[in-house]
Each structure stands twice: as structure tokens, then as C-alpha cells.
Amino acid sequence: LGTVSVVMMALAAANQPSRKALYDSIPQANFGGAWYDPPTNVVHVATTTQPVADAAQQRGQELGLRVETKLVSRSFDQLNQQAETFDTDTHSVAGYPR
């Protein structure tokens, strides 16, 4: 591993509690998912409304995180519910034609 990789891993590990606190601050009904990009040290957060995205941005700043937000049309819970209706025999989602 190169020096940059070791530094990125250490930073990622050190910021993990802050990222968890950020994720926990987002209402589940509006949480569209999140991911962390170690090379840029940016936490990407998807939310279903702009006010929740703004709050996530503010909370990230309070926690010392670099946050980028994206608006999405469905929450993580909605996507999970949709996935549970997936018909493995027909490879279609209930309510949507194949």
C-alpha cells in the first residue's frame, strides 16, 4: 500500500463515527442512501426532499464532514419495499410490466 492509501484508510476510519451520526440524523422516510468516497473524502447523501438535503449538509458541516447531496424520487425504504415485490420467476416488479 502506498502512503496515500494508508492516509485515506486512516481518515476513513477516523471519520466513520461522524458519518454514522450523519446517517442517523436523516429521517428514515427521506433517506435515499449514502456512500463515502475515500479518494475525495466526500460523503454523498441522497434524500427525497431539499429541506432534508439542506439539513444533512448542515449536520455534515457540524461533524466536520464534506457532504454532497442528491435529490432522489424514492427513499431507501421505498426501494426495499419495491425489491421485496420482485417476482423471481418472471423477473419483474409487481405493478410494472416486464
BAFI-494806 format. One record per atom (N, C-alpha, C): x, y, z; residue in three letters; residue number from 1. Coordinates in Angstrom, 1 decimal. Each point is the difference from the previous one (the first is absolute). Layout:
// residues N
<atom X="X" Y="Y" Z="Z" r="ALA" k="NUM"/>
...
This chain:
// residues 98
<atom X="0.8" Y="-1.2" Z="0.0" r="LEU" k="1"/>
<atom X="-0.8" Y="1.2" Z="0.0" r="LEU" k="1"/>
<atom X="0.9" Y="1.2" Z="0.0" r="LEU" k="1"/>
<atom X="-0.4" Y="1.0" Z="-0.8" r="GLY" k="2"/>
<atom X="0.7" Y="1.3" Z="0.0" r="GLY" k="2"/>
<atom X="-0.4" Y="0.9" Z="1.1" r="GLY" k="2"/>
<atom X="0.8" Y="1.0" Z="0.2" r="THR" k="3"/>
<atom X="-0.3" Y="1.0" Z="1.1" r="THR" k="3"/>
<atom X="-1.4" Y="0.6" Z="-0.1" r="THR" k="3"/>
<atom X="-0.4" Y="0.3" Z="-1.2" r="VAL" k="4"/>
<atom X="-1.3" Y="0.6" Z="-0.2" r="VAL" k="4"/>
<atom X="-1.1" Y="-1.0" Z="0.4" r="VAL" k="4"/>
<atom X="0.1" Y="-1.2" Z="-0.3" r="SER" k="5"/>
<atom X="-0.9" Y="-1.0" Z="0.4" r="SER" k="5"/>
<atom X="-0.1" Y="-0.1" Z="1.5" r="SER" k="5"/>
<atom X="1.1" Y="-0.1" Z="0.7" r="VAL" k="6"/>
<atom X="0.0" Y="-0.1" Z="1.4" r="VAL" k="6"/>
<atom X="-0.7" Y="1.3" Z="0.6" r="VAL" k="6"/>
<atom X="0.3" Y="1.1" Z="-0.5" r="VAL" k="7"/>
<atom X="-0.6" Y="1.3" Z="0.5" r="VAL" k="7"/>
<atom X="-1.5" Y="-0.1" Z="-0.2" r="VAL" k="7"/>
<atom X="-0.4" Y="-0.4" Z="-1.2" r="MET" k="8"/>
<atom X="-1.5" Y="0.0" Z="-0.3" r="MET" k="8"/>
<atom X="-0.7" Y="-1.0" Z="0.9" r="MET" k="8"/>
<atom X="0.7" Y="-1.2" Z="0.3" r="MET" k="9"/>
<atom X="-0.6" Y="-1.0" Z="0.9" r="MET" k="9"/>
<atom X="-0.1" Y="0.6" Z="1.4" r="MET" k="9"/>
<atom X="1.0" Y="0.7" Z="0.4" r="ALA" k="10"/>
<atom X="0.0" Y="0.5" Z="1.4" r="ALA" k="10"/>
<atom X="-1.1" Y="1.1" Z="0.1" r="ALA" k="10"/>
<atom X="-0.1" Y="0.9" Z="-1.0" r="LEU" k="11"/>
<atom X="-1.0" Y="1.0" Z="0.0" r="LEU" k="11"/>
<atom X="-1.4" Y="-0.6" Z="0.0" r="LEU" k="11"/>
<atom X="-0.2" Y="-1.0" Z="-0.9" r="ALA" k="12"/>
<atom X="-1.3" Y="-0.6" Z="-0.1" r="ALA" k="12"/>
<atom X="-0.4" Y="-0.7" Z="1.4" r="ALA" k="12"/>
<atom X="0.9" Y="-0.6" Z="0.6" r="ALA" k="13"/>
<atom X="-0.2" Y="-0.7" Z="1.3" r="ALA" k="13"/>
<atom X="-0.3" Y="1.1" Z="1.1" r="ALA" k="13"/>
<atom X="0.7" Y="1.0" Z="0.0" r="ALA" k="14"/>
<atom X="-0.2" Y="1.1" Z="1.0" r="ALA" k="14"/>
<atom X="-1.3" Y="0.7" Z="-0.1" r="ALA" k="14"/>
<atom X="-0.5" Y="0.1" Z="-1.3" r="ASN" k="15"/>
<atom X="-1.2" Y="0.7" Z="-0.2" r="ASN" k="15"/>
<atom X="-1.3" Y="-0.8" Z="0.0" r="ASN" k="15"/>
<atom X="0.2" Y="-1.3" Z="0.2" r="GLN" k="16"/>
<atom X="-1.1" Y="-0.9" Z="0.0" r="GLN" k="16"/>
<atom X="-1.1" Y="0.3" Z="1.0" r="GLN" k="16"/>
<atom X="0.3" Y="0.3" Z="1.3" r="PRO" k="17"/>
<atom X="-1.0" Y="0.4" Z="0.9" r="PRO" k="17"/>
<atom X="-0.8" Y="1.2" Z="-0.4" r="PRO" k="17"/>
<atom X="0.7" Y="1.0" Z="-0.6" r="SER" k="18"/>
<atom X="-0.7" Y="1.2" Z="-0.5" r="SER" k="18"/>
<atom X="-0.9" Y="-0.3" Z="-1.1" r="SER" k="18"/>
<atom X="0.4" Y="-0.9" Z="-0.9" r="ARG" k="19"/>
<atom X="-0.9" Y="-0.4" Z="-1.1" r="ARG" k="19"/>
<atom X="-1.2" Y="-0.7" Z="0.5" r="ARG" k="19"/>
<atom X="0.2" Y="-0.8" Z="1.0" r="LYS" k="20"/>
<atom X="-1.1" Y="-0.8" Z="0.6" r="LYS" k="20"/>
<atom X="-1.0" Y="1.0" Z="0.6" r="LYS" k="20"/>
<atom X="0.5" Y="1.0" Z="0.7" r="ALA" k="21"/>
<atom X="-0.8" Y="1.0" Z="0.7" r="ALA" k="21"/>
<atom X="-0.8" Y="0.8" Z="-1.1" r="ALA" k="21"/>
<atom X="0.6" Y="0.3" Z="-1.1" r="LEU" k="22"/>
<atom X="-0.6" Y="0.7" Z="-1.1" r="LEU" k="22"/>
<atom X="-1.2" Y="-0.9" Z="-0.5" r="LEU" k="22"/>
<atom X="0.3" Y="-1.2" Z="-0.3" r="TYR" k="23"/>
<atom X="-1.1" Y="-0.9" Z="-0.6" r="TYR" k="23"/>
<atom X="-1.1" Y="-0.1" Z="1.0" r="TYR" k="23"/>
<atom X="0.3" Y="-0.1" Z="1.3" r="ASP" k="24"/>
<atom X="-1.0" Y="-0.2" Z="1.0" r="ASP" k="24"/>
<atom X="-0.9" Y="1.3" Z="0.2" r="ASP" k="24"/>
<atom X="0.5" Y="1.1" Z="-0.5" r="SER" k="25"/>
<atom X="-0.7" Y="1.3" Z="0.2" r="SER" k="25"/>
<atom X="-1.0" Y="0.2" Z="-1.1" r="SER" k="25"/>
<atom X="0.0" Y="-0.8" Z="-1.0" r="ILE" k="26"/>
<atom X="-0.9" Y="0.1" Z="-1.2" r="ILE" k="26"/>
<atom X="-1.3" Y="-0.8" Z="0.3" r="ILE" k="26"/>
<atom X="-1.2" Y="0.6" Z="-0.1" r="PRO" k="27"/>
<atom X="-1.2" Y="-0.8" Z="0.2" r="PRO" k="27"/>
<atom X="-0.1" Y="-1.1" Z="-1.0" r="PRO" k="27"/>
<atom X="-0.3" Y="-1.2" Z="0.5" r="GLN" k="28"/>
<atom X="0.0" Y="-1.2" Z="-0.8" r="GLN" k="28"/>
<atom X="-0.9" Y="0.1" Z="-1.2" r="GLN" k="28"/>
<atom X="-1.1" Y="0.8" Z="0.2" r="ALA" k="29"/>
<atom X="-1.0" Y="0.1" Z="-1.1" r="ALA" k="29"/>
<atom X="0.6" Y="0.8" Z="-1.2" r="ALA" k="29"/>
<atom X="1.1" Y="0.8" Z="0.3" r="ASN" k="30"/>
<atom X="0.6" Y="0.8" Z="-1.0" r="ASN" k="30"/>
<atom X="1.4" Y="-0.4" Z="-0.4" r="ASN" k="30"/>
<atom X="0.4" Y="-1.1" Z="0.5" r="PHE" k="31"/>
<atom X="1.4" Y="-0.4" Z="-0.2" r="PHE" k="31"/>
<atom X="0.0" Y="-0.9" Z="-1.3" r="PHE" k="31"/>
<atom X="0.8" Y="0.5" Z="-1.0" r="GLY" k="32"/>
<atom X="0.1" Y="-0.7" Z="-1.3" r="GLY" k="32"/>
<atom X="1.2" Y="-0.9" Z="-0.1" r="GLY" k="32"/>
<atom X="0.9" Y="0.1" Z="1.0" r="GLY" k="33"/>
<atom X="1.2" Y="-0.8" Z="-0.1" r="GLY" k="33"/>
<atom X="1.2" Y="1.0" Z="0.2" r="GLY" k="33"/>
<atom X="1.2" Y="-0.6" Z="0.2" r="ALA" k="34"/>
<atom X="1.2" Y="0.8" Z="0.2" r="ALA" k="34"/>
<atom X="1.2" Y="-0.9" Z="-0.4" r="ALA" k="34"/>
<atom X="1.1" Y="0.7" Z="-0.3" r="TRP" k="35"/>
<atom X="1.2" Y="-0.7" Z="-0.3" r="TRP" k="35"/>
<atom X="1.2" Y="0.9" Z="0.3" r="TRP" k="35"/>
<atom X="1.1" Y="-0.5" Z="0.3" r="TYR" k="36"/>
<atom X="1.2" Y="0.7" Z="0.3" r="TYR" k="36"/>
<atom X="1.0" Y="-0.2" Z="-1.1" r="TYR" k="36"/>
<atom X="0.7" Y="1.1" Z="-0.5" r="ASP" k="37"/>
<atom X="1.0" Y="-0.1" Z="-1.0" r="ASP" k="37"/>
<atom X="1.3" Y="0.3" Z="0.6" r="ASP" k="37"/>
<atom X="0.8" Y="-1.0" Z="0.4" r="PRO" k="38"/>
<atom X="1.3" Y="0.2" Z="0.7" r="PRO" k="38"/>
<atom X="1.0" Y="0.9" Z="-0.8" r="PRO" k="38"/>
<atom X="0.1" Y="-0.1" Z="-1.3" r="PRO" k="39"/>
<atom X="1.0" Y="0.8" Z="-0.7" r="PRO" k="39"/>
<atom X="-0.3" Y="1.5" Z="0.1" r="PRO" k="39"/>
<atom X="-1.3" Y="0.4" Z="0.1" r="THR" k="40"/>
<atom X="-0.3" Y="1.4" Z="0.1" r="THR" k="40"/>
<atom X="-0.4" Y="0.4" Z="1.4" r="THR" k="40"/>
<atom X="-0.2" Y="-1.0" Z="0.9" r="ASN" k="41"/>
<atom X="-0.4" Y="0.2" Z="1.3" r="ASN" k="41"/>
<atom X="-1.4" Y="0.7" Z="0.1" r="ASN" k="41"/>
<atom X="-0.9" Y="-0.4" Z="-0.9" r="VAL" k="42"/>
<atom X="-1.3" Y="0.6" Z="-0.1" r="VAL" k="42"/>
<atom X="-1.0" Y="-1.1" Z="0.4" r="VAL" k="42"/>
<atom X="-1.0" Y="0.4" Z="0.8" r="VAL" k="43"/>
<atom X="-1.1" Y="-0.8" Z="0.3" r="VAL" k="43"/>
<atom X="-1.2" Y="0.5" Z="-0.9" r="VAL" k="43"/>
<atom X="-0.5" Y="-1.0" Z="-0.8" r="HIS" k="44"/>
<atom X="-1.1" Y="0.3" Z="-0.9" r="HIS" k="44"/>
<atom X="-1.3" Y="-0.5" Z="0.7" r="HIS" k="44"/>
<atom X="-1.0" Y="0.9" Z="0.1" r="VAL" k="45"/>
<atom X="-1.2" Y="-0.3" Z="0.6" r="VAL" k="45"/>
<atom X="-1.2" Y="0.3" Z="-0.9" r="VAL" k="45"/>
<atom X="-0.8" Y="-1.0" Z="-0.2" r="ALA" k="46"/>
<atom X="-1.2" Y="0.1" Z="-0.8" r="ALA" k="46"/>
<atom X="-1.2" Y="0.2" Z="0.9" r="ALA" k="46"/>
<atom X="-0.8" Y="1.0" Z="-0.3" r="THR" k="47"/>
<atom X="-1.3" Y="0.2" Z="0.8" r="THR" k="47"/>
<atom X="-1.1" Y="0.3" Z="-1.0" r="THR" k="47"/>
<atom X="-1.2" Y="-0.1" Z="0.6" r="THR" k="48"/>
<atom X="-1.2" Y="0.2" Z="-0.9" r="THR" k="48"/>
<atom X="-0.5" Y="1.4" Z="0.0" r="THR" k="48"/>
<atom X="0.5" Y="0.9" Z="0.9" r="THR" k="49"/>
<atom X="-0.5" Y="1.4" Z="0.0" r="THR" k="49"/>
<atom X="1.2" Y="0.9" Z="0.2" r="THR" k="49"/>
<atom X="-0.1" Y="1.2" Z="-0.6" r="GLN" k="50"/>
<atom X="1.1" Y="1.0" Z="0.2" r="GLN" k="50"/>
<atom X="0.2" Y="0.4" Z="1.4" r="GLN" k="50"/>
<atom X="-1.1" Y="0.2" Z="0.8" r="PRO" k="51"/>
<atom X="0.3" Y="0.4" Z="1.4" r="PRO" k="51"/>
<atom X="0.8" Y="-1.0" Z="0.8" r="PRO" k="51"/>
<atom X="-0.2" Y="-1.3" Z="-0.3" r="VAL" k="52"/>
<atom X="0.7" Y="-1.1" Z="0.7" r="VAL" k="52"/>
<atom X="1.5" Y="0.0" Z="-0.5" r="VAL" k="52"/>
<atom X="0.1" Y="0.3" Z="-1.4" r="ALA" k="53"/>
<atom X="1.4" Y="0.1" Z="-0.5" r="ALA" k="53"/>
<atom X="0.7" Y="1.2" Z="0.6" r="ALA" k="53"/>
<atom X="-0.6" Y="1.1" Z="0.2" r="ASP" k="54"/>
<atom X="0.6" Y="1.2" Z="0.6" r="ASP" k="54"/>
<atom X="0.4" Y="-0.4" Z="1.5" r="ASP" k="54"/>
<atom X="-0.9" Y="-0.7" Z="0.7" r="ALA" k="55"/>
<atom X="0.3" Y="-0.3" Z="1.4" r="ALA" k="55"/>
<atom X="1.2" Y="-1.0" Z="0.1" r="ALA" k="55"/>
<atom X="0.0" Y="-0.9" Z="-1.0" r="ALA" k="56"/>
<atom X="1.2" Y="-1.0" Z="0.0" r="ALA" k="56"/>
<atom X="1.3" Y="0.8" Z="-0.3" r="ALA" k="56"/>
<atom X="-0.1" Y="1.0" Z="-0.9" r="GLN" k="57"/>
<atom X="1.2" Y="0.8" Z="-0.3" r="GLN" k="57"/>
<atom X="0.5" Y="0.7" Z="1.3" r="GLN" k="57"/>
<atom X="-1.0" Y="0.6" Z="0.7" r="GLN" k="58"/>
<atom X="0.3" Y="0.7" Z="1.2" r="GLN" k="58"/>
<atom X="0.6" Y="-0.9" Z="1.1" r="GLN" k="58"/>
<atom X="-0.6" Y="-1.1" Z="0.1" r="ARG" k="59"/>
<atom X="0.4" Y="-1.0" Z="1.1" r="ARG" k="59"/>
<atom X="1.4" Y="-0.5" Z="-0.4" r="ARG" k="59"/>
<atom X="0.3" Y="-0.2" Z="-1.3" r="GLY" k="60"/>
<atom X="1.3" Y="-0.5" Z="-0.4" r="GLY" k="60"/>
<atom X="1.1" Y="1.1" Z="0.3" r="GLY" k="60"/>
<atom X="-0.4" Y="1.2" Z="-0.2" r="GLN" k="61"/>
<atom X="1.0" Y="1.1" Z="0.4" r="GLN" k="61"/>
<atom X="0.3" Y="0.0" Z="1.5" r="GLN" k="61"/>
<atom X="-1.1" Y="-0.2" Z="0.8" r="GLU" k="62"/>
<atom X="0.2" Y="0.0" Z="1.4" r="GLU" k="62"/>
<atom X="0.9" Y="-1.1" Z="0.4" r="GLU" k="62"/>
<atom X="-0.1" Y="-1.1" Z="-0.7" r="LEU" k="63"/>
<atom X="0.8" Y="-1.2" Z="0.3" r="LEU" k="63"/>
<atom X="1.4" Y="0.0" Z="-0.7" r="LEU" k="63"/>
<atom X="0.3" Y="1.1" Z="-0.7" r="GLY" k="64"/>
<atom X="1.3" Y="0.1" Z="-0.7" r="GLY" k="64"/>
<atom X="0.1" Y="-0.9" Z="-1.2" r="GLY" k="64"/>
<atom X="-1.1" Y="-0.3" Z="-0.7" r="LEU" k="65"/>
<atom X="0.0" Y="-0.8" Z="-1.2" r="LEU" k="65"/>
<atom X="-0.3" Y="0.8" Z="-1.2" r="LEU" k="65"/>
<atom X="0.6" Y="-0.4" Z="-1.1" r="ARG" k="66"/>
<atom X="-0.3" Y="0.6" Z="-1.3" r="ARG" k="66"/>
<atom X="-1.2" Y="-0.8" Z="-0.6" r="ARG" k="66"/>
<atom X="-1.1" Y="0.6" Z="-0.2" r="VAL" k="67"/>
<atom X="-1.2" Y="-0.6" Z="-0.4" r="VAL" k="67"/>
<atom X="-0.5" Y="0.5" Z="-1.4" r="VAL" k="67"/>
<atom X="-0.4" Y="-0.9" Z="-0.8" r="GLU" k="68"/>
<atom X="-0.7" Y="0.4" Z="-1.3" r="GLU" k="68"/>
<atom X="-1.3" Y="-0.7" Z="0.1" r="GLU" k="68"/>
<atom X="-1.1" Y="0.7" Z="-0.4" r="THR" k="69"/>
<atom X="-1.3" Y="-0.6" Z="0.1" r="THR" k="69"/>
<atom X="-0.6" Y="-0.2" Z="-1.5" r="THR" k="69"/>
<atom X="-0.9" Y="-0.9" Z="-0.1" r="LYS" k="70"/>
<atom X="-0.7" Y="-0.3" Z="-1.2" r="LYS" k="70"/>
<atom X="-1.5" Y="-0.2" Z="0.3" r="LYS" k="70"/>
<atom X="-0.9" Y="0.6" Z="-0.7" r="LEU" k="71"/>
<atom X="-1.4" Y="-0.3" Z="0.2" r="LEU" k="71"/>
<atom X="-0.4" Y="-1.2" Z="-0.9" r="LEU" k="71"/>
<atom X="-0.8" Y="-0.9" Z="0.7" r="VAL" k="72"/>
<atom X="-0.4" Y="-1.2" Z="-0.7" r="VAL" k="72"/>
<atom X="-1.6" Y="-0.1" Z="0.2" r="VAL" k="72"/>
<atom X="-0.6" Y="-0.8" Z="-0.9" r="SER" k="73"/>
<atom X="-1.4" Y="0.0" Z="0.1" r="SER" k="73"/>
<atom X="-0.6" Y="-1.1" Z="1.0" r="SER" k="73"/>
<atom X="0.9" Y="-0.9" Z="0.4" r="ARG" k="74"/>
<atom X="-0.5" Y="-1.1" Z="0.9" r="ARG" k="74"/>
<atom X="1.0" Y="-0.1" Z="1.2" r="ARG" k="74"/>
<atom X="-0.6" Y="-0.3" Z="1.1" r="SER" k="75"/>
<atom X="0.9" Y="-0.2" Z="1.2" r="SER" k="75"/>
<atom X="0.6" Y="-1.4" Z="0.0" r="SER" k="75"/>
<atom X="1.0" Y="-0.3" Z="0.8" r="PHE" k="76"/>
<atom X="0.6" Y="-1.3" Z="0.1" r="PHE" k="76"/>
<atom X="-1.1" Y="-1.0" Z="0.4" r="PHE" k="76"/>
<atom X="-0.9" Y="0.3" Z="0.9" r="ASP" k="77"/>
<atom X="-1.0" Y="-0.9" Z="0.5" r="ASP" k="77"/>
<atom X="-1.0" Y="-0.3" Z="-1.2" r="ASP" k="77"/>
<atom X="-0.3" Y="1.0" Z="-0.8" r="GLN" k="78"/>
<atom X="-0.9" Y="-0.2" Z="-1.1" r="GLN" k="78"/>
<atom X="0.6" Y="-0.9" Z="-1.0" r="GLN" k="78"/>
<atom X="1.3" Y="0.1" Z="-0.3" r="LEU" k="79"/>
<atom X="0.7" Y="-0.9" Z="-0.9" r="LEU" k="79"/>
<atom X="0.1" Y="-1.4" Z="0.5" r="LEU" k="79"/>
<atom X="0.2" Y="-0.1" Z="1.4" r="ASN" k="80"/>
<atom X="0.0" Y="-1.4" Z="0.5" r="ASN" k="80"/>
<atom X="-1.4" Y="-0.6" Z="-0.1" r="ASN" k="80"/>
<atom X="-1.1" Y="0.8" Z="0.3" r="GLN" k="81"/>
<atom X="-1.3" Y="-0.6" Z="-0.2" r="GLN" k="81"/>
<atom X="-0.3" Y="-0.4" Z="-1.4" r="GLN" k="81"/>
<atom X="0.5" Y="0.8" Z="-1.0" r="GLN" k="82"/>
<atom X="-0.2" Y="-0.4" Z="-1.4" r="GLN" k="82"/>
<atom X="0.8" Y="-1.2" Z="-0.3" r="GLN" k="82"/>
<atom X="1.2" Y="-0.1" Z="0.5" r="ALA" k="83"/>
<atom X="0.9" Y="-1.2" Z="-0.2" r="ALA" k="83"/>
<atom X="-0.7" Y="-1.3" Z="0.5" r="ALA" k="83"/>
<atom X="-0.7" Y="0.1" Z="1.2" r="GLU" k="84"/>
<atom X="-0.7" Y="-1.1" Z="0.6" r="GLU" k="84"/>
<atom X="-1.1" Y="-0.5" Z="-0.9" r="GLU" k="84"/>
<atom X="-0.5" Y="0.8" Z="-0.9" r="THR" k="85"/>
<atom X="-1.1" Y="-0.4" Z="-0.9" r="THR" k="85"/>
<atom X="0.5" Y="-0.6" Z="-1.3" r="THR" k="85"/>
<atom X="1.3" Y="-0.1" Z="-0.1" r="PHE" k="86"/>
<atom X="0.7" Y="-0.5" Z="-1.2" r="PHE" k="86"/>
<atom X="-0.4" Y="-1.5" Z="-0.2" r="PHE" k="86"/>
<atom X="-0.5" Y="-0.3" Z="-1.1" r="ASP" k="87"/>
<atom X="-0.4" Y="-1.4" Z="-0.3" r="ASP" k="87"/>
<atom X="1.1" Y="-0.7" Z="-0.6" r="ASP" k="87"/>
<atom X="0.6" Y="-0.9" Z="0.7" r="THR" k="88"/>
<atom X="1.2" Y="-0.7" Z="-0.5" r="THR" k="88"/>
<atom X="-0.3" Y="-0.9" Z="-1.2" r="THR" k="88"/>
<atom X="-1.2" Y="-0.4" Z="-0.1" r="ASP" k="89"/>
<atom X="-0.4" Y="-0.9" Z="-1.1" r="ASP" k="89"/>
<atom X="-0.1" Y="0.8" Z="-1.3" r="ASP" k="89"/>
<atom X="-0.5" Y="1.2" Z="0.0" r="THR" k="90"/>
<atom X="-0.2" Y="0.7" Z="-1.2" r="THR" k="90"/>
<atom X="1.0" Y="1.1" Z="-0.2" r="THR" k="90"/>
<atom X="0.8" Y="0.3" Z="1.1" r="HIS" k="91"/>
<atom X="1.0" Y="1.0" Z="0.0" r="HIS" k="91"/>
<atom X="-0.7" Y="1.4" Z="-0.3" r="HIS" k="91"/>
<atom X="-1.1" Y="0.2" Z="0.6" r="SER" k="92"/>
<atom X="-0.7" Y="1.3" Z="-0.1" r="SER" k="92"/>
<atom X="-0.3" Y="0.5" Z="1.4" r="SER" k="92"/>
<atom X="-0.3" Y="1.3" Z="0.1" r="VAL" k="93"/>
<atom X="-0.4" Y="0.6" Z="1.2" r="VAL" k="93"/>
<atom X="-1.5" Y="0.1" Z="0.0" r="VAL" k="93"/>
<atom X="-0.7" Y="-0.3" Z="1.1" r="ALA" k="94"/>
<atom X="-1.4" Y="0.1" Z="0.1" r="ALA" k="94"/>
<atom X="-0.5" Y="1.4" Z="-0.4" r="ALA" k="94"/>
<atom X="-0.9" Y="0.0" Z="-0.9" r="GLY" k="95"/>
<atom X="-0.6" Y="1.3" Z="-0.4" r="GLY" k="95"/>
<atom X="0.7" Y="0.6" Z="-1.2" r="GLY" k="95"/>
<atom X="1.1" Y="-0.6" Z="-0.5" r="TYR" k="96"/>
<atom X="0.7" Y="0.4" Z="-1.2" r="TYR" k="96"/>
<atom X="0.1" Y="-1.1" Z="-1.0" r="TYR" k="96"/>
<atom X="-0.3" Y="0.3" Z="-1.2" r="PRO" k="97"/>
<atom X="0.1" Y="-1.1" Z="-1.0" r="PRO" k="97"/>
<atom X="1.4" Y="-0.4" Z="-0.3" r="PRO" k="97"/>
<atom X="0.1" Y="-1.2" Z="-0.4" r="ARG" k="98"/>
<atom X="1.4" Y="-0.6" Z="-0.2" r="ARG" k="98"/>
<atom X="0.6" Y="0.6" Z="-1.3" r="ARG" k="98"/>
